[in-house]
Amino acid sequence: MSLDDVVPSIIHLDENYCVIDKPPGIRMDGSFPITIEKLVAKWTNRGVKDIKWMHQLDFATSGILCIGLHRGAVAAV
């Protein structure tokens, strides 16, 4: 499986936030071939360093994630 095999699950996207439905079995970040961090960067055309976690879900857990797309977005919450 590659990043291209994961169907985008974006619920909301604007200049500040990306809200996704995280599938189970995908790590949030790290040196793995597929991570939520890499997927969101791809889906939003941003760099991995632009992704700012507002909260996280465990590897096996699915659910809604709200992700900041810059430091100011996360600080505003």
C-alpha positions in Angstrom: 0.0 0.0 0.0 1.2 3.5 -0.8 0.0 7.1 -0.1 -1.8 7.0 -3.4 -3.9 4.0 -2.4 -5.5 5.9 0.6 -8.7 7.6 -0.5 -8.9 11.2 0.9 -11.3 11.5 3.7 -11.5 15.2 4.1 -14.6 16.5 5.9 -13.6 20.2 6.0 -10.7 22.1 4.5 -10.0 25.8 4.7 -6.8 28.0 5.0 -6.5 27.2 8.8 -7.8 23.7 9.4 -8.2 20.3 7.8 -10.8 17.9 9.4 -10.5 14.3 8.3 -12.0 10.9 9.2 -8.9 9.0 10.2 -9.0 5.3 9.2 -7.7 2.7 11.7 -4.3 1.2 11.2 -2.5 4.3 10.1 0.1 6.0 12.4 -0.1 9.7 13.0 3.5 10.5 12.2 7.0 9.1 12.2 9.3 7.3 9.7 6.6 5.0 8.3 5.6 4.7 4.6 2.1 5.9 5.3 1.2 8.4 8.1 -1.7 10.8 8.7 0.9 13.6 8.6 2.1 12.6 5.1 -1.5 12.0 3.8 -2.7 15.4 5.0 0.3 17.1 3.5 -0.4 15.4 0.2 -4.2 16.1 0.3 -3.7 19.8 1.2 -0.6 20.5 -1.0 1.4 21.6 2.1 4.7 20.5 3.6 4.8 18.0 6.4 6.3 20.7 8.7 3.1 22.8 8.2 0.9 20.1 9.8 0.2 21.0 13.5 -1.6 18.5 15.7 -4.5 19.7 17.7 -5.1 16.2 19.1 -4.2 12.7 18.1 -5.7 9.2 17.8 -4.0 5.9 18.4 -2.8 3.7 15.6 -5.7 1.3 15.8 -8.3 4.0 16.4 -10.5 5.6 13.7 -12.3 8.9 14.1 -12.5 12.6 13.4 -9.3 14.6 13.6 -9.0 18.4 13.4 -5.5 19.4 12.2 -4.1 22.9 12.2 -2.4 24.0 8.9 -0.2 26.5 10.6 0.9 27.5 14.1 -1.5 30.4 14.4 -4.5 28.2 13.7 -3.6 25.9 16.7 -2.8 28.8 19.0 -6.2 30.3 18.3 -8.1 27.4 19.7 
